[in-house]
Amino acid sequence: MRAGSVVVTLVALFVALAGQESATGQPLNLAAIKSALTASQAGLPTTNRVLIKQIEERSIDFEIDEVIEKELRTAGASDDLIKGIRVVLCDKYTKSADACGEADFKCQIDNYSSALRFHPDDALVWFNRGFAKNKAGDVDGAIDDYTKAIQINPKDADALVNRGNLYKKRDDYPKAIGDYNKAIETDPKNPESYFNRAIAYFETSEYQKAISDSTAYLKLKPNQADALNNRGDAYHGNQQYDLAIKDFNAAVALEPGVSNYFVNRGRAYAAKDQFVQAFRDFERAIKLDPKNAYAYHNRGYTHFRQSKFDMALKDYDKSIELESTAERYVDRGVVYQQKKEFTPALKDFAAAIDLDPRYSSAYYYRGQIYLKLKEYEKSIVSYSKAIEFASDYADAYFERGSVYIDIEDYQAALADFSKVIELEPKNSNAFVNRGLIYLRTENYEKGIADSTSAIKLDPNNDTAYSNRAVGYDGIGATDKAEVDRKTAERLQNKSKP
């Protein structure tokens, strides 16, 4: 009897819902749902379940807001029914977003935003809106949306990878690597996580890690030319040039029409001083793509390494004409600097700074020219700017310290060379110069100690022996001083052509 009674009441409920339009399967309206709830004969839990099923099958013809939700709850709507209504509305706008034109990002974003208004806990919609925002150029908005998707589903590997890619695009490599790490923990078989993390490690000069990740990617997706090229770049950065060439060979064999693969192999040959092979590859790259600025730039650098400055300038000119970057202006400026043409060199460094005001190398090389021109204050200011934008720039501290020695600001010089030693504890010349400062300020014991450290690092450093001799004289150890002076003289004579 109880079972039969339930069937009768359920039939009555369906009949009540069908009173206006269920025969045609049209969407339910608000009045029908409220009526079914208030007239429930099977009990509200059952009526709510039936309504959820009906809504899934037929949808609704209204949108919910706080007022309507309150009316439905007053009529007896459960949390699940309210959620079901919101999910149906979310799905409706998601489908509308999917129907937008492929490049109509505003249409997509507007519809996804409407979908989220009804169902803000849908991680997939947050992901999709983030994807659309990224395509539209709204990187900040895309990161925010991927972050929301990850908060809802911390194991969403795709959202982690996509957000990591945007952090990488911003040059925020620690955050990018953090996202790739989590993505790999969640889905260790996703090759894209390894591919992108390898690039991030390369950009932070963690070449061995980049090699490992590229290798992991290639195990999951063998014979991928771009990954072989990336690993070759990492081997190059790690000074493993033969392995780099092997990977570039494989990339070229797979995709012989890609100009940059030849450029990269040429760079590796040049690093091995195999200039004939290097230039042959640069020529191939330029033949494949006559507008490849990267190829002209690297050919120019290879000319520079051979002291063929005019040929280097010609290639740098072409590279800058095709695509001007701060790096290319600096490299051309360095050629002018080597030719002692300081005016065009300074002009190029200024152009680099205009393009990238934080490009530390431009300030560093400008500081060198100002020093040659004996404009000490300008030189110090330039080196200081280089350090401001690259706090671990050991060469900039070294050069600035040298200027401070020239103007006899020994405290400032001492601080700079101490910083160099902190950054590069095997830099023999840094110990030599700091030792010199101690000697000039009559701190002979420390001068001797630094000179000794320099000698241990470089037993052929004649200046270190000469300086230590001064220190020994200062403390009265004349026999030791004489031995060091003779050693310095012997090394000087040995180094003469």
C-alpha positions in Angstrom: 0.0 0.0 0.0 2.8 2.5 0.9 4.6 1.9 -2.4 1.4 2.3 -4.3 0.6 5.6 -2.5 4.0 7.0 -3.5 3.4 6.1 -7.1 0.0 7.9 -7.0 1.5 11.0 -5.4 4.4 11.1 -7.9 2.0 10.8 -10.8 0.0 13.7 -9.3 3.2 15.8 -9.0 4.1 15.2 -12.7 0.6 16.0 -13.7 0.8 19.2 -11.7 4.0 20.2 -13.5 2.5 19.3 -16.8 -0.4 21.5 -16.5 1.0 24.2 -18.7 3.7 22.7 -21.0 5.4 19.5 -20.0 3.7 17.7 -22.9 5.9 19.7 -25.2 9.0 19.5 -23.0 9.3 23.3 -22.7 11.4 24.8 -19.9 9.8 25.1 -16.5 8.7 28.5 -15.2 9.1 29.9 -11.7 5.4 29.6 -11.0 5.2 25.9 -11.8 8.1 25.1 -9.6 6.8 27.1 -6.6 3.4 25.5 -7.1 4.8 22.0 -7.1 6.7 22.7 -3.9 3.7 24.3 -2.1 1.3 21.5 -3.3 3.7 18.7 -2.5 1.9 15.4 -1.7 4.9 13.1 -1.6 6.8 15.2 0.8 9.3 18.0 0.0 12.4 15.8 -0.2 10.8 13.8 -3.0 9.3 16.8 -4.7 12.7 18.5 -4.7 14.3 15.5 -6.3 11.6 15.3 -9.0 12.0 19.0 -9.7 15.8 18.6 -10.0 15.2 15.8 -12.5 12.7 17.9 -14.5 15.0 20.9 -14.6 17.9 18.8 -15.8 15.7 17.5 -18.6 13.8 20.6 -19.6 15.7 23.5 -18.2 14.0 26.7 -17.0 12.8 30.0 -18.5 13.9 32.4 -15.7 17.0 33.5 -13.9 17.6 33.3 -10.2 18.6 36.1 -7.9 18.5 36.7 -4.2 14.8 37.6 -4.2 13.7 34.6 -6.3 15.9 32.3 -4.2 14.2 33.5 -1.1 10.8 32.8 -2.6 11.8 29.3 -3.6 13.2 28.5 -0.2 10.1 29.8 1.4 8.1 27.5 -0.8 10.3 24.6 0.3 13.2 24.4 -2.1 16.2 22.5 -0.9 19.9 23.4 -1.3 20.2 20.8 -4.0 17.3 22.2 -6.0 18.7 25.8 -5.8 22.1 24.4 -6.9 20.4 22.5 -9.7 18.8 25.7 -11.0 22.1 27.6 -10.8 24.0 24.8 -12.6 21.4 24.8 -15.4 21.8 28.5 -15.8 25.6 28.2 -15.7 25.5 25.6 -18.4 23.3 27.8 -20.5 25.8 30.6 -20.6 28.7 28.3 -20.9 27.1 26.9 -24.1 26.6 30.5 -25.3 30.3 31.2 -24.7 31.2 28.1 -26.6 29.1 29.3 -29.5 30.9 32.7 -29.7 33.4 33.2 -32.5 36.8 31.8 -32.0 38.4 35.2 -31.7 35.3 37.0 -30.1 36.9 37.1 -26.7 34.5 39.7 -25.3 31.5 37.5 -26.2 33.2 34.5 -24.5 34.2 36.4 -21.4 30.8 38.0 -21.0 29.0 34.7 -21.2 31.5 33.0 -18.8 31.0 35.9 -16.4 27.2 35.3 -16.5 27.8 31.6 -16.0 29.9 32.3 -12.9 27.2 34.7 -11.5 25.0 31.7 -11.1 27.5 29.1 -10.2 30.7 30.6 -8.8 32.1 27.3 -7.7 32.6 25.9 -11.2 36.4 25.5 -11.6 36.1 24.7 -15.3 34.3 28.0 -16.0 36.9 29.9 -14.2 39.5 28.1 -16.2 37.8 28.8 -19.5 37.3 32.5 -18.7 41.0 32.7 -17.7 41.9 31.1 -21.1 39.7 33.7 -22.9 41.2 36.6 -20.9 44.7 35.4 -21.8 43.8 35.3 -25.5 42.4 38.8 -25.1 45.7 40.0 -23.6 44.4 40.4 -20.0 47.2 38.5 -18.3 46.4 39.8 -14.8 42.7 38.8 -15.2 43.7 35.4 -16.6 46.0 34.8 -13.6 43.2 35.7 -11.2 40.8 33.3 -12.9 43.3 30.4 -13.0 44.0 31.1 -9.3 40.3 30.8 -8.5 40.1 27.6 -10.5 43.0 26.2 -8.5 41.5 27.3 -5.2 38.4 25.3 -6.1 40.4 22.3 -7.4 44.0 22.4 -6.1 44.8 19.4 -8.4 43.8 21.1 -11.6 47.0 20.4 -13.5 45.9 22.3 -16.6 45.1 25.5 -14.6 48.5 25.2 -12.8 50.4 24.8 -16.1 48.5 27.7 -17.7 49.1 30.0 -14.7 52.7 28.9 -14.7 53.0 29.9 -18.3 51.7 33.4 -17.6 54.1 33.8 -14.7 56.8 32.7 -17.1 55.6 35.3 -19.6 56.0 37.9 -16.8 59.6 36.6 -16.1 58.4 35.6 -12.7 60.2 32.3 -12.9 60.0 31.2 -9.2 56.2 31.3 -9.3 56.1 29.6 -12.6 58.4 26.8 -11.4 56.2 26.5 -8.3 53.1 25.9 -10.4 54.9 23.4 -12.7 56.1 21.5 -9.6 52.5 21.2 -8.3 51.2 20.2 -11.8 53.8 17.5 -12.0 53.0 16.2 -8.5 49.3 16.1 -9.6 49.9 14.6 -13.0 53.5 13.3 -13.5 52.6 12.0 -17.0 51.7 15.4 -18.4 54.6 16.2 -20.8 53.7 19.9 -21.1 54.6 20.5 -17.4 58.2 19.3 -18.0 58.5 21.2 -21.3 57.5 24.5 -19.7 59.5 24.0 -16.5 62.6 23.2 -18.6 62.2 26.7 -20.2 61.8 28.4 -16.8 64.9 26.6 -15.5 66.8 27.6 -18.6 65.9 31.3 -18.0 67.1 31.1 -14.4 70.4 29.5 -15.7 69.6 26.2 -13.9 70.8 24.3 -17.0 71.1 20.8 -15.5 67.5 21.0 -14.3 66.5 22.2 -17.7 68.3 19.3 -19.3 66.6 16.8 -16.9 63.1 18.2 -17.6 63.6 18.3 -21.4 64.8 14.6 -21.2 61.7 13.7 -19.2 59.5 15.4 -21.8 61.2 13.6 -24.6 60.6 10.2 -22.9 56.9 11.0 -22.9 56.9 12.5 -26.4 59.9 11.3 -28.3 61.3 12.9 -31.5 60.0 16.4 -30.8 62.3 18.9 -32.5 61.5 21.9 -30.3 62.3 19.9 -27.1 65.6 18.7 -28.6 66.4 22.3 -29.5 65.6 23.4 -26.0 67.7 20.7 -24.4 70.5 21.6 -26.9 70.3 25.2 -25.6 70.5 24.0 -22.0 73.6 21.8 -22.9 75.1 24.9 -24.5 74.4 26.9 -21.3 76.1 24.1 -19.3 79.1 24.3 -21.7 78.4 20.8 -22.9 78.8 21.8 -26.5 79.2 18.3 -28.1 75.9 17.2 -26.5 74.3 20.4 -27.6 75.4 19.9 -31.2 74.1 16.3 -31.1 70.6 17.6 -30.0 70.7 20.4 -32.6 71.6 17.8 -35.3 68.5 15.7 -34.3 66.3 18.8 -34.3 67.5 19.8 -37.8 67.0 16.2 -39.1 63.4 16.3 -37.9 62.6 19.8 -39.0 65.2 21.0 -41.6 63.2 24.1 -42.4 63.5 25.8 -39.0 66.1 28.6 -39.3 66.8 29.0 -35.6 67.9 25.3 -35.2 70.8 26.1 -37.5 71.5 29.3 -35.6 71.7 27.5 -32.3 74.0 24.8 -33.8 76.1 27.5 -35.2 76.4 29.1 -31.7 77.6 25.7 -30.3 80.2 25.4 -33.1 81.4 28.9 -32.4 81.7 28.1 -28.7 84.1 25.3 -29.7 86.0 27.7 -32.0 84.9 25.7 -35.0 84.1 28.9 -36.9 83.9 27.4 -40.4 81.0 25.1 -39.3 79.5 28.0 -37.3 79.4 30.4 -40.3 78.0 27.7 -42.5 75.1 27.2 -40.2 74.5 30.9 -39.9 74.4 31.1 -43.7 71.9 28.3 -43.9 69.7 30.0 -41.3 69.7 33.3 -43.2 69.0 31.5 -46.5 66.0 29.8 -44.9 64.8 33.1 -43.3 66.4 36.3 -44.7 64.7 38.3 -42.0 66.0 36.3 -39.1 67.5 38.9 -36.8 68.7 36.3 -34.4 70.9 34.8 -37.1 72.5 38.1 -38.0 73.1 38.9 -34.4 74.9 35.6 -33.7 76.9 35.8 -36.9 77.9 39.3 -35.8 78.9 38.1 -32.4 81.0 35.3 -34.0 82.8 37.9 -36.1 83.4 40.0 -33.0 85.0 37.0 -31.3 87.4 36.9 -34.2 88.1 40.6 -33.9 86.5 41.2 -37.3 84.8 44.3 -36.0 83.6 45.9 -39.3 81.9 42.6 -40.3 80.4 42.4 -36.8 79.0 45.9 -37.1 77.5 45.1 -40.5 75.6 42.1 -39.1 74.6 44.0 -35.9 73.2 46.8 -38.1 71.1 44.3 -40.0 69.9 42.6 -36.8 68.8 45.9 -35.3 67.2 47.0 -38.5 65.1 43.8 -38.5 64.3 43.8 -34.7 65.8 46.2 -32.3 66.4 44.9 -28.7 68.4 46.2 -25.8 70.8 43.3 -26.1 71.6 44.0 -29.7 72.3 47.7 -29.1 74.6 46.8 -26.3 76.5 44.3 -28.4 76.9 46.8 -31.2 78.0 49.4 -28.6 80.7 47.0 -27.3 82.1 46.7 -30.9 82.3 50.5 -31.2 83.9 50.5 -27.7 86.6 48.0 -28.9 87.2 50.3 -31.9 87.5 53.2 -29.5 84.6 54.9 -31.2 83.1 56.1 -27.9 80.4 58.4 -29.2 78.5 55.8 -31.2 79.1 53.3 -28.4 77.5 55.7 -25.8 74.6 56.3 -28.3 73.9 52.6 -28.5 74.0 52.1 -24.8 71.5 55.0 -24.4 69.3 53.3 -27.0 69.4 50.1 -25.1 68.4 51.9 -21.9 65.5 53.6 -23.7 64.2 50.2 -24.8 64.8 48.6 -21.4 65.6 51.0 -18.5 66.5 48.0 -16.3 69.0 46.4 -18.7 72.0 46.3 -16.4 74.6 45.5 -19.0 74.0 48.8 -20.8 74.9 50.7 -17.6 77.9 48.5 -17.0 79.5 49.1 -20.4 78.6 52.8 -20.3 80.5 52.9 -17.0 83.6 51.4 -18.7 83.6 54.1 -21.4 83.1 56.9 -18.8 86.1 55.5 -16.9 88.2 55.5 -20.1 87.2 59.1 -20.6 88.2 59.7 -16.9 84.7 60.8 -16.0 84.8 59.1 -12.7 81.6 60.3 -11.2 79.6 59.3 -14.3 81.4 55.9 -14.3 80.4 55.3 -10.6 76.8 56.3 -11.3 76.6 53.9 -14.3 78.0 51.0 -12.3 75.7 51.8 -9.5 72.7 51.6 -11.8 73.9 48.3 -13.2 74.0 47.0 -9.6 70.6 48.5 -8.8 69.0 46.3 -11.5 71.3 43.2 -10.9 72.3 43.0 -7.3 74.5 40.0 -8.0 76.5 41.6 -10.9 80.0 40.8 -9.7 81.8 42.5 -12.6 79.9 45.8 -11.8 81.0 45.7 -8.2 84.6 44.9 -9.3 84.7 47.8 -11.8 83.1 50.3 -9.4 85.5 49.2 -6.7 88.4 49.9 -9.1 87.1 53.4 -9.7 86.9 53.9 -5.9 90.5 52.9 -5.6 91.5 55.4 -8.3 89.8 58.2 -6.4 91.1 56.9 -3.1 87.8 56.2 -1.5 89.1 53.1 0.2 86.1 52.3 2.4 83.7 52.2 -0.6 86.3 50.2 -2.6 86.6 47.7 0.3 82.9 47.2 0.5 82.7 46.5 -3.3 85.6 44.0 -3.4 84.2 42.2 -0.3 80.9 41.9 -2.2 82.8 40.5 -5.2 84.5 37.9 -3.0 81.1 37.0 -1.5 79.6 36.4 -5.0 82.7 34.9 -6.5 84.9 33.3 -3.8 87.4 32.0 -6.4 88.0 35.4 -8.0 91.8 35.8 -7.5 91.9 39.4 -8.7 89.2 40.4 -6.2 91.5 39.3 -3.4 94.4 41.1 -5.1 92.5 44.4 -5.1 91.1 44.0 -1.6 94.6 43.2 -0.4 95.9 46.3 -2.1 93.3 48.4 -0.3 94.4 46.9 3.0 98.1 47.7 2.2 97.3 51.3 1.2 95.6 51.8 4.6 98.5 50.1 6.3 96.5 47.1 7.4 99.4 44.8 6.4 98.3 41.6 8.0 95.0 41.6 6.1 96.8 42.7 3.0 99.1 39.7 3.3 96.2 37.4 4.0 94.3 38.5 0.9 97.4 38.3 -1.3 98.0 34.8 -0.1 94.4 33.8 -0.9 94.9 35.3 -4.4 98.1 33.2 -4.8 96.4 30.0 -3.7 93.7 30.6 -6.3 96.2 31.6 -9.0 99.8 30.7 -8.4 100.8 32.7 -11.5 99.4 36.0 -10.3 102.5 38.1 -10.2 100.6 41.2 -8.8 99.6 39.2 -5.8 103.3 38.3 -5.0 104.3 42.0 -5.5 101.6 43.1 -3.2 102.4 40.5 -0.5 106.0 41.7 -0.7 104.9 45.2 0.3 102.9 43.7 3.1 105.9 41.7 4.4 108.0 44.8 4.2 105.4 46.6 6.3 105.6 44.1 9.1 109.4 43.8 8.9 109.6 40.4 7.2 112.1 41.5 4.7 113.3 38.0 3.8 109.8 36.9 2.8 109.4 40.2 1.0 112.5 39.5 -1.1 111.4 36.0 -2.0 108.0 37.3 -3.2 109.6 40.1 -5.2 111.8 37.6 -7.0 108.8 35.3 -7.7 106.8 38.3 -9.1 109.7 39.3 -11.4 110.2 35.7 -12.6 106.4 35.4 -13.4 106.5 38.8 -15.2 109.4 37.8 -17.4 107.8 34.5 -18.1 104.6 36.2 -19.4 106.5 38.6 -21.7 106.2 37.7 -25.4 
